[in-house]
Amino acid sequence: MNNQEELIRREILGIKEYIPGKPIEETQRELGLTDVIKLASNENPLGPAKEVLAAIQETAPAVYLYPDSNRYHLKQALAEHLKLDPAWIFPGNGSDEVIKLFAEAYFCPGDEVIVAKPTFSVYEYAARLMGAEVVTVPAADGYRHDLEGMAAAVTARTKAVFICNPNNPTGTIISRQQLRDFFDRLPQRVLLVIDEAYSDYVDDEADYGRGRELLESGRVLILRTFSKIYGMAGLRVGYGIAHPALLQWLERVKEPFSINIIAQRAAIAALQAKEHVALSRRLNAEGKKQLYRGLTELGLTYLPTQANFILFQVPVESKLVYDGMLRRGVILRMADSFGLPRHLRVTVGTPEQNTRFLQALKEVLASSGS
Ligand SMILES: Cc1ncc(COP(=O)(O)O)c(C=O)c1O
């Protein structure tokens, strides 16, 4: 057997495998359970719209054809939805792919990439993959992006900064003024990625800074996804919004057929299903209130959220709670990988799922003696 560590690119050695939310089937298999709910990956508990299901069925006979490499119709539909020119839109195989392509196009060994902590881990992964150095700026209050600290971390080697707004796993947002001030402090040569995967859930609209206002600069890439409010995580469609001068390089490095034919058509249908989006938003707003009440009754502290998940603190190691919940058929997300060993993240579910989560949590906390 070769010594693999000698063969592999040095950069790969620093990459940790992504830890996804535990799948339902795996949990059923391992624990012999039948009734399992997953509140671990911020998926839409309503699933996709009926229009999406119809588009999937209608497209099924066409799967012998390659998908449209240019994603023409999807770009057109998104352009109409966003009131933008299609040249400003880059659909990808999940926003994860857009992040990776951005890194492939722009990051080199020697570059520095600034990320917050805690935040979504794929930014760091993509930077490391390309051999860029990751500069992590811890949240000043433990949760919120320390924009002051992130601006101060910029050096002559900084290539890009990632901002997650609302942030995963905290659900906190950056205001319009904060975003503008931060952007104004960045040198002209630094790129800014603003991940708006959860923007559709924001209810504090007045205090929310959208990246859109900064697009004209040509240095900003906004990320959005069909995995969350559109309920299509399993189909893998996301998109970037940026100046065509930036997106042309992503088009150049992308694989020819990264979004499959069903996913492209389903995403177009999802944009038409405005009722479903409105319903999902309402369900989330109600669910947030239900979970806030329930967590408060259990004596737990949580972060008020602008997304479809809630980060909460437990009085014991989070693994104990996680395992106890799993045995009761409720999959959560531990926040230890985000550097928060006493926090867990729960996705806002249906009223029934939220009730079940709260009941199971009550039992687990009681049995852990807290
Ligand atoms: C902040 C954030 N960005 C991007 C993604 C990835 O989305 P996609 O499914 O489009 O790859 C996620 C998924 O959890 C996320 O939380």
The ligand as a Gaussian input file, in Angstrom:
#p B3LYP/6-31G(d) Opt

LIG

0 1
 C      -25.822000      29.196000       5.093000
 C      -25.949000      28.102000       4.101000
 N      -25.518000      28.293000       2.855000
 C      -25.610000      27.340000       1.928000
 C      -26.145000      26.109000       2.234000
 C      -26.142000      25.043000       1.191000
 O      -27.243000      25.088000       0.444000
 P      -27.425000      24.184000      -0.856000
 O      -28.316000      23.084000      -0.431000
 O      -28.025000      25.119000      -1.843000
 O      -26.075000      23.694000      -1.275000
 C      -26.618000      25.853000       3.512000
 C      -27.177000      24.544000       3.837000
 O      -27.397000      24.181000       4.944000
 C      -26.501000      26.873000       4.482000
 O      -26.911000      26.677000       5.730000

